[in-house]
Amino acid sequence: MEQNKNHSLTIEYGQGLIATGVVDVIAFSEREIRLALSVSRLLIVGEKLKITGFNKSNGELRVNGTVGSVKYLQAPLSPVKRFFK
């Protein structure tokens, strides 16, 4: 089964964020949330961040709080890919 590589972000200033295409929540706190997407990772930094909903089956994540920045991070390479790099 092929994973959908598309995702979207909607930042609602002063309200929070809605993300689609999220595979997993790696870590979270009031200051940052780390997400796994199908081909990369995403770092959300802000204040008073709170995950208000995550539906793993459709990949939708909802966050309340003030979003200060969003940064894409490279997904770590698998051991096999590191060997052939």
N, C-alpha and C positions, 0 to 999 in steps of 0.2 A: 504494500500500500504506500503510495507516494504522499508525502506531507505537503500541505499547501504552504508555499513560501511567501504569500502575500500577507501584509499586515497593515494596519492603519493606526494613527494616533490622532486623537482629538483633545486638545488642551483647552479647557474652559477656564480662562483666567480668573483666579480667585475662588474657583469652585473645585478644580481637580482635573482628572484625565480619564479618558476612555481609550483602551488599547484593544485591538483585535489581532489574532494570529499569535497569541501568547501560548507557549507550550508548557511553561512551568514558572513558578515564583521561586527564585533561588534564595533570596534573603530580603528581609524588610525591617525597617525601623521608622520612626517618625521623621527622620532626615533623609533616608534613601531607600529605594526599592530596586532590586536587581531581578531582571526577568530573562528567561530563556525564550528566544524566538526560534523558528525552525532553522535558520541559517546563521544567526548571530545572537548577541546578548544586548540587553538594553539597561542602562542605568538612569534612574529618575532621581533627581535630587531636589529637595524642597524643605518645607516646614510643615509640621503637623500632618504628615502624610498618613493616610489610613486606607487600607484596602477594604472597600465596602462590598465588593463582589468579585468572584472569579469563577467562571464556568469553564472548566477544563475541556469539556466535550466540544464547545464551539470556539474556545480560545479568547473569550472576552473578559477583560479585567477592568474594574472600575476603582478609581482612587479619588478620595476627597483630600483636600489640603491645598497649599500653595506650591505650585510647581515652579522651581527656579531654573532647572535645566534638564535636558534629556540628551544622553550620549549613547551612541552605538559603540559596543565593544566587540572585538573579534572573538568568535567562539573558540575555545581551546581545541587544538588539534588532537585527534585520536592517536593512540600510540602507533598504529599502523601508518597513518599519514605522516607522523613525525619521523618515522624510520625512512620513508621514501622522499622526504623533503630535501 
